[in-house]
Amino acid sequence: MPEASANPAAPPAKAAERSGPQRAMDKLGLKRDIDLALHLPLRYEDETRLVPIAHLRDGTPAQVEGQVTDARIEQRPRRQLVVRLRDDSGELLLRFLHFYPSHQKSLVEGARVRARGEPRDGFFGLEMVHPQFKAVDLGAPLAQSLTPVYPSSAQLPQAYLRKAVASALGRAPLHEILPPGAVPHGLPPLREALHWLHHPPPSASMAALEDHSHPAWQRLKYEELLAQQLSQLWARQERAKLGAPAMPRRRGALHDQFLAALPFQLTAAQQRVVDEIATDLALAQPMHRLLQGDVGSGKTVVAALAAAITIDAGWQCALMAPTEILAEQHFRKLVQWLAPLGIEVAWLTGSRKGKARTAMVERVASGQARLVIGTHAVIQKDVQFARLGLAIVDEQHRFGVAQRLALREKLAHATLEPHLLMMSATPIPRTLAMSYFADLAVSTIDELPPGRTPVLTKLFADNRRAEVISKIGAEVAQGRQVYWVCPLIEESETLDLQNATETHAQLSAALPGRMVGLLHGRMPSAEKAAVMSLFASGEMAVLVATTVIEVGVDVPNASLMVIEHAERFGLSQLHQLRGRVGRGATASVCVLLYSGPLSPSAKDRLRAMAETNDGFEIARRDLDIRGPGEFMGARQSGDALLRFADLAEDAALLERARRAAATLIEQDARAAHAHVERWLDSRLDFLKA
């Protein structure tokens, strides 16, 4: 049965006929009654009581009522409407710097007015600037509950939105879906909780409203977390019904040949996760696994072994990376490992065009190219795979849901889909893994390969720049290499060219006879490759770069990393950049150059970098600083949709929801489905990713 219109006064209208406020509600996603019911106030105003003018306190919001004794327009220092309001206890000035004829009409001498605002001590006594007001009759009743102030826009007045929400609350399907045992004891019914949150009584604790600790808030958070946990379990169960190529690992085959050819031994952690992945690949249902490990933990060799198992079973493997430089790094390393074993590796990026690209696409479509490495170019429509068995996504948080779905749909088979392995060098805190990745199996490489040395991190104010440059000279004199990273203007490959160019010139002048290179995202691919080749070979002493070197670049001889304007980088990005050094046996240093004044969050980030090298601790602090939304990056278009719950504060509630979800699916599947549909609606497609 279709739901009633969100407009409290009018029947549903065609899009072209909808009023300004209706269109504004559409933009805010307030299309259904349930949407309006879940559109909770940002704050509340207390219009339930009147304060005598004589009892007003400077800076404390209050509501007063009195009679207008004078109203006039004053021209100095600027045109303004000044109104004197008197009650039995005293007099208050109302000042309007911006006003309309309707203000003058309502605020005439003799009118009885109720005004609410923040009183301030002015030159002529106590005054309110731009208070809210309305004309009232003597003895007019006061509000019975706190007045909600909703998230809105300029085209959507609060009065209209309040009326729409109040109307929708009466119509929205807020009946109890969950059986009694599925709701924690002491939490109110959903309808009661929402009515309380939209219209709390005057006695309500403002602290409990603001910190979301009231049982009504707890019920809403629990509902949301339960829907998320149910959806993740549901997605996992649905995925288990799908078919995928079964690719058992064969002794003595390509996997073992690859291991024998490696110039190093796998760590115990690497061997453990390889076994976990191999077990999944042997099953005839799609693997959906996240491989996480700190910077430099050796995820690439694990991915190569997974590819070897896939190729040995007669299927193709695709590896997609977010940037061309990282994709190229993977390509060079995997070709070095796999080409001697007779494996053809294809290379697809946006810069590869013309006949070379056409030939490569044909080799992918024919199946001759058994491993395909590239950027987003891998999922373009003209790229068709003969037998795609495994899709690997590196730095998975940098890709959107739709991109991951597109990669998985490259297996042109009616009943099968490829296995999916997602890799991340940003470790996922436990509460985030329980929430956002509850439908994933997680493999963790929790030790670094032997020979990796901890990186010492030092903070330097920008006025010590000369001291840092002197340190670079000392490192270079000992045959070491140095990175100098300049920031981006925005989250793209748009370079602060002037800053990088000036730094490059400054370092070139300070290091005569030494090669100083410049690398940024706007350079042609061939030029970038040439610069990286010179640095990797040791011919180039210093590389001035943007964050194109954030991930994947492996130069063991580099022992010093300088990050300029470190306060402009995110915590996980700083940790990734720091991971470019300390890759050899030499003690390495990361210098964070910062410019003040620092914001509180910038101070927290720099302090965290100086205090720990532990990627999991860095991730936990990053989650605390930024919150789960920003932390998750590009998964946002279909992510966990947590509007009310806070993973840092509500871990206990999340654990209860996780346990209840498993029981509910087993004992009352109908209620579980209804609950998920109420909360997630059309966004269920994102669970497939």
Secondary structure, DSSP 8 states (H G I E B T S, - for coil): -----S-SSS----GGG--HHHHHHHHTT--SHHHHHT---SEEE--S----GGG--TT--EEEEEEEEEEEEE-SSS-EEEEEEE-SS-EEEEEESS--HHHHHHS-TT-EEEEEE--EEETTEEEEES-EEEE--TT----SS-EEE---BTTB-HHHHHHHHHHHHHHS-----S-GGGS-TT---HHHHHHHHHS--TTS-HHHHHTT-SHHHHHHHHHHHHHHHHHHHHHHHHHHTSB-------TTSHHHHHHHH-SS---HHHHHHHHHHHHHHTSSS--EEEEEE-TTS-HHHHHHHHHHHHHHTT-EEEEE-SSHHHHHHHHHHHHHHHGGGT--EEEE-TT--HHHHHHHHHHHHHT---EEEESGGGGSTT---SSEEEEEETTGGGS-HHHHHHHHTTS--SSB--EEEEEESS---HHHHHHHTTTSEEEEE-S--TT---EEEEEEEGGGHHHHHHHHHHHHHTT-EEEEE--BSSSSS-B-HHHHHHHHHHHHHHSTTS-EEEE-TTS-HHHHHHHHHHHHHT--SEEEE-GGGSSS---TTEEEEEETTGGGS-HHHHHHHHTTS--SSS-EEEEEEE-SS--HHHHHHHHHHHH---HHHHHHHHHHHHHHHHHHGGGGGGS---SS--TTT-HHHHHHHHHHHHHHHHH-HHHHHHHHHHHHGGGGGGGG-
